[in-house]
Amino acid sequence: MFNRDRWKEILEVLTSNWFRTVLTAFGVFWGILILIILLAAGRGLENGIKADFGDIATNTMFIWTRRTTKAYKGLPKDRDFNFKVEDREVLRTRFPQLRFISPRNQLGGFRGGSNVVRGIKTGAYNIYGDYPEIINQDPMGITSGRFINHSDIGEKRKVAVIGEGVVAELYEQGEEVLGTYIKIQGVNFMVVGTYKKKSNDGDGEEGQKQIFVPFTSFSQAFNRADNVGWMAITAKDGTSITSLKEQIVSVLKEKHKVHPEDQRAIGYFDLYEQYNRVESLFGAMRFIAYFVGILVLLSGIIGVSNIMLIVVKERTKEIGIRRALGEQPWSIRKQILLESLFLTIISGMAGIAMGALFIYGVNSLLDASGPVDMFANPSVSLGVVTGALVILILSGLLAGFIPAQSAIRVKPIDALRNE
Amino acid sequence: MIEIRDLHKSYQMGSNSLHVLKGINFKAEEGELVAIMGSSGSGKSTLLNILGMLDEADTGDYILDGVKIEKLSETKAARYRNKFLGFVFQSFNLINYKTAMENVALPLYYQKVSRKDRETKALKYLEQVGLKEWANHLPSELSGGQKQRVAIARAMAAEPKVLLADEPTGALDSTTSYEVMDLIQQINDQGNTILVVTHEEDIAHMCKRIIHLRDGVIVEDKKIDQVRASEYVQ
């Protein structure tokens, strides 16, 4: 393989007709460049859109109650009903595959009026009554203090975890936050922690302006009895929430005496399904990128194969001489294969390098111009580059194979015949 | 050194079968210098191709240095050619992008001789044919006679048992032809067995034995008094 004479010869052959070699190499170069750019663009789009999902656990559904539309078991239609706190235990025992079940209650919301007061400052925020598990479903970084814990739930402590956005609005710069009190709809809560969410999409600002208090304290303070606003349910890894949601809904229907065929009484949103839909879209995009890229690459490879055939044709006599001098057929085959491989890999590497440069350029352009909607950090992973290299090696061998076969079919006697 | 018994060869030309060699028998001892003569179509090139293992006979035996040459795979033929035979062609057949020295070293490369030894040997043989100063020239920079001498050096480099020369002077003027024949005679004087295919009487008479071929059979096989080519070379 690393034989000086062999490589010398490969270079001699490939440099004997520069123009032709460069043109041939360009086919492969172009193919791999297109492949890399397509994959990087797909990845950029994917990164951009996935950023909208933030850090939320994606194997999650949200479920809430609406009005019944069918009379059932002596109960009229158009009946209002609520999930209850004990539903959590019911679901937990019925569905061991569930990882987190978080009942939630909420105050405030879109265009809500001011509901939080601290001294002379006021603000309008979303206030959630939550169980400690919610931090796993809607991840946030605790920047100081702590999050809600089970003792808070058990003792119905009036404590609150507030977002950095709330801190910025209700507190002076550098003021101590932990241990202070804020008044939520007239009820005092002690701040025990602050958080910052990572999501970097358009809702980022809003995400920092939330207040989390223990579910039980929330219910007591704001007279929610044992009602539940909605629930966030996450399944364990390995089970998709999509496969469970029908059963969950019917269990809840049964428990709340809702007609089994009442489609409207319980509403839900399956994040996992949405995520999968997006995921399969990206899958399709990746497929198209590979498909188009590999086809373009293939035409480049056919070019290489063609040129190698011509080279073999041109060198028929030379190959005949070599064989008369005693060169083994496999050695000739190896020579042709190596030439093709060398040409393919060199031009492919140039294509990969060019693609990387291109991605680098786009990235620095994106960095300079600030975030663009639905497009972020186009890139190809090392795996893809390795894959491209493997494709190159295989295609180089493929491109060389037919010419190599035709080279060893050259009979020395035919090649040497004085025409 | 070479023994051939009842060699037959025919070519399929469309629906016709062309019987080229119709039972050839001959023996050549070590150190002989044999001319194979015949008009075109007499089968002399076919015979040389078979002797050179570039082609295979239909029937008959071919024994080279005690080894029966039969059922040759391409790989085996290549190995035998490399080990037993040196070729000199009418059209020189040097590889045009390799220097004289690289051309001479080529058979040694196929014998997996180390690079340094190859160069030393190639230079030695180039010196023998009087072209040491031209070692780093490409074939395109050499004259016809020089090219043929490089080709002879190449054929000798692998130290073959038999040197096969197919019209070695066919593309050369008579002065150069005699120079080349002088070289061939010198090589023969060192004890090498050489077969020369030619249709030129004067060239044939510079050998020690002439075999006449006509229509695929040997019509004459005689020892002659060798004419030294050096008489014609000043």
Interface residues (C-beta under 8 A of the other chain):
Chain A: R4 D5 E12 V13 S16 K317 E318 G320 I321 R322 R323 A324 L325 G326 E327 Q328 P329 W330 S331 I408 K411 P412 I413 L416 N418
Chain B: N49 G52 L54 D55 E74 T75 A78 R79 R81 N82 K83 F87 F89 Q90 S91 N93 L94 I95 Y97 K98 L106 P107 Y109 Y110 Q111 R115 R154 A158
